[in-house]
Amino acid sequence: MFDIGGGEIIFIVFAILLLFGPKKIPEFAKMVKKGMSEVKKAQGVFQEHIIDIKEEINKPIKEVVEKVQQAEPVEKKMNYKPTDSYSEYEKKKAEVFNKEAKSNTSNSEIKNDGDNNA
């Protein structure tokens, strides 16, 4: 992790002994341990927040992707051919949308009639 060899560790231990003395080393070790545990807790909380934000962002994207994948392309419904001119394309597209609008209104009328009969 830190790429430290044996010689460096001995030097660090010797420096700590000189700076703090043998009586203060256990207190120093406790402070370091407490600080490291607080850093790990903060890191865990931060990661949880990042995961929550990621899920919050991805949820609407997944919903849109699912709807797009479930939708049938208009070109497939209108038997569009790449050789058709743009005006032919627009005419076929309008026909498809008109058929869909009529079927949606007739479906809603059927539902309304069913509600009235109940």
C-alpha beads as a LAMMPS data file, in Angstrom:
LAMMPS data file: protein, C-alpha beads

118 atoms
117 bonds

1 atom types
1 bond types

-500.0 500.0 xlo xhi
-500.0 500.0 ylo yhi
-500.0 500.0 zlo zhi

Masses

1 110.0

Atoms # bond

1 1 1 0.000 0.000 0.000
2 1 1 2.660 2.538 1.045
3 1 1 5.645 0.745 -0.513
4 1 1 7.728 0.938 2.681
5 1 1 10.647 -1.446 3.286
6 1 1 12.052 -2.820 6.536
7 1 1 14.734 -0.151 6.865
8 1 1 12.205 2.649 6.572
9 1 1 9.968 1.084 9.229
10 1 1 12.893 0.825 11.670
11 1 1 13.774 4.475 10.991
12 1 1 10.151 5.587 11.593
13 1 1 9.936 3.605 14.867
14 1 1 13.258 5.095 16.024
15 1 1 12.065 8.636 15.164
16 1 1 8.819 8.094 17.093
17 1 1 10.800 6.853 20.117
18 1 1 12.985 9.963 20.009
19 1 1 10.069 12.376 19.584
20 1 1 7.581 10.938 22.062
21 1 1 9.603 8.754 24.423
22 1 1 8.709 5.227 25.491
23 1 1 5.995 6.322 27.941
24 1 1 3.939 8.305 25.397
25 1 1 4.004 5.703 22.583
26 1 1 0.879 3.800 23.793
27 1 1 -1.067 7.089 23.953
28 1 1 0.186 8.026 20.498
29 1 1 -0.828 4.590 19.131
30 1 1 -4.331 4.983 20.617
31 1 1 -4.698 8.423 19.018
32 1 1 -3.590 7.083 15.624
33 1 1 -5.967 4.115 15.919
34 1 1 -8.878 6.397 16.855
35 1 1 -8.088 8.757 13.986
36 1 1 -7.886 5.909 11.472
37 1 1 -11.217 4.483 12.631
38 1 1 -12.864 7.897 12.238
39 1 1 -11.412 8.223 8.741
40 1 1 -12.762 4.769 7.819
41 1 1 -16.229 5.664 9.161
42 1 1 -16.239 8.914 7.192
43 1 1 -15.119 7.044 4.082
44 1 1 -17.968 4.540 4.485
45 1 1 -20.556 7.302 4.885
46 1 1 -19.142 9.114 1.852
47 1 1 -19.311 5.936 -0.257
48 1 1 -22.928 5.358 0.807
49 1 1 -23.833 8.890 -0.274
50 1 1 -22.111 8.413 -3.619
51 1 1 -23.964 5.121 -4.188
52 1 1 -27.305 6.762 -3.273
53 1 1 -26.675 9.633 -5.673
54 1 1 -25.656 7.212 -8.430
55 1 1 -28.847 5.159 -7.954
56 1 1 -30.958 8.323 -7.868
57 1 1 -29.460 9.456 -11.171
58 1 1 -29.663 6.046 -12.864
59 1 1 -33.274 5.254 -11.882
60 1 1 -34.977 7.669 -14.342
61 1 1 -32.465 6.742 -17.020
62 1 1 -33.297 3.043 -16.629
63 1 1 -37.028 3.820 -16.828
64 1 1 -36.571 5.751 -20.072
65 1 1 -34.369 3.026 -21.552
66 1 1 -36.974 0.375 -20.701
67 1 1 -39.767 2.432 -22.276
68 1 1 -37.713 3.015 -25.417
69 1 1 -36.875 -0.680 -25.681
70 1 1 -40.537 -1.650 -25.261
71 1 1 -41.782 0.873 -27.820
72 1 1 -42.200 -0.271 -31.381
73 1 1 -40.569 2.091 -33.874
74 1 1 -42.941 4.162 -36.003
75 1 1 -40.959 3.220 -39.105
76 1 1 -41.763 -0.453 -38.483
77 1 1 -45.494 0.265 -38.088
78 1 1 -45.692 2.270 -41.302
79 1 1 -43.651 -0.098 -43.490
80 1 1 -41.106 2.609 -44.195
81 1 1 -38.558 1.877 -46.887
82 1 1 -35.302 3.821 -47.207
83 1 1 -36.145 4.404 -50.880
84 1 1 -39.305 6.367 -49.962
85 1 1 -39.173 10.111 -50.458
86 1 1 -39.472 12.414 -47.482
87 1 1 -43.038 13.398 -48.379
88 1 1 -44.043 9.711 -48.610
89 1 1 -42.404 9.158 -45.238
90 1 1 -44.365 12.036 -43.686
91 1 1 -47.661 10.773 -45.188
92 1 1 -47.131 7.259 -43.837
93 1 1 -46.119 8.635 -40.460
94 1 1 -49.268 10.775 -40.276
95 1 1 -51.420 7.750 -41.171
96 1 1 -49.869 5.705 -38.372
97 1 1 -50.387 8.462 -35.813
98 1 1 -53.999 8.963 -36.960
99 1 1 -54.676 5.212 -36.619
100 1 1 -53.141 5.195 -33.153
101 1 1 -55.159 8.238 -32.106
102 1 1 -58.387 6.615 -33.336
103 1 1 -57.608 3.348 -31.569
104 1 1 -56.784 5.195 -28.339
105 1 1 -60.067 7.111 -28.443
106 1 1 -62.065 3.950 -29.217
107 1 1 -60.338 2.142 -26.343
108 1 1 -61.200 4.964 -23.967
109 1 1 -64.834 4.909 -25.188
110 1 1 -64.998 1.169 -24.483
111 1 1 -63.621 1.735 -20.999
112 1 1 -66.141 4.538 -20.390
113 1 1 -69.030 2.344 -21.596
114 1 1 -67.873 -0.401 -19.244
115 1 1 -67.845 2.083 -16.369
116 1 1 -71.371 3.244 -17.142
117 1 1 -72.713 -0.330 -17.236
118 1 1 -71.294 -1.186 -13.837

Bonds

1 1 1 2
2 1 2 3
3 1 3 4
4 1 4 5
5 1 5 6
6 1 6 7
7 1 7 8
8 1 8 9
9 1 9 10
10 1 10 11
11 1 11 12
12 1 12 13
13 1 13 14
14 1 14 15
15 1 15 16
16 1 16 17
17 1 17 18
18 1 18 19
19 1 19 20
20 1 20 21
21 1 21 22
22 1 22 23
23 1 23 24
24 1 24 25
25 1 25 26
26 1 26 27
27 1 27 28
28 1 28 29
29 1 29 30
30 1 30 31
31 1 31 32
32 1 32 33
33 1 33 34
34 1 34 35
35 1 35 36
36 1 36 37
37 1 37 38
38 1 38 39
39 1 39 40
40 1 40 41
41 1 41 42
42 1 42 43
43 1 43 44
44 1 44 45
45 1 45 46
46 1 46 47
47 1 47 48
48 1 48 49
49 1 49 50
50 1 50 51
51 1 51 52
52 1 52 53
53 1 53 54
54 1 54 55
55 1 55 56
56 1 56 57
57 1 57 58
58 1 58 59
59 1 59 60
60 1 60 61
61 1 61 62
62 1 62 63
63 1 63 64
64 1 64 65
65 1 65 66
66 1 66 67
67 1 67 68
68 1 68 69
69 1 69 70
70 1 70 71
71 1 71 72
72 1 72 73
73 1 73 74
74 1 74 75
75 1 75 76
76 1 76 77
77 1 77 78
78 1 78 79
79 1 79 80
80 1 80 81
81 1 81 82
82 1 82 83
83 1 83 84
84 1 84 85
85 1 85 86
86 1 86 87
87 1 87 88
88 1 88 89
89 1 89 90
90 1 90 91
91 1 91 92
92 1 92 93
93 1 93 94
94 1 94 95
95 1 95 96
96 1 96 97
97 1 97 98
98 1 98 99
99 1 99 100
100 1 100 101
101 1 101 102
102 1 102 103
103 1 103 104
104 1 104 105
105 1 105 106
106 1 106 107
107 1 107 108
108 1 108 109
109 1 109 110
110 1 110 111
111 1 111 112
112 1 112 113
113 1 113 114
114 1 114 115
115 1 115 116
116 1 116 117
117 1 117 118
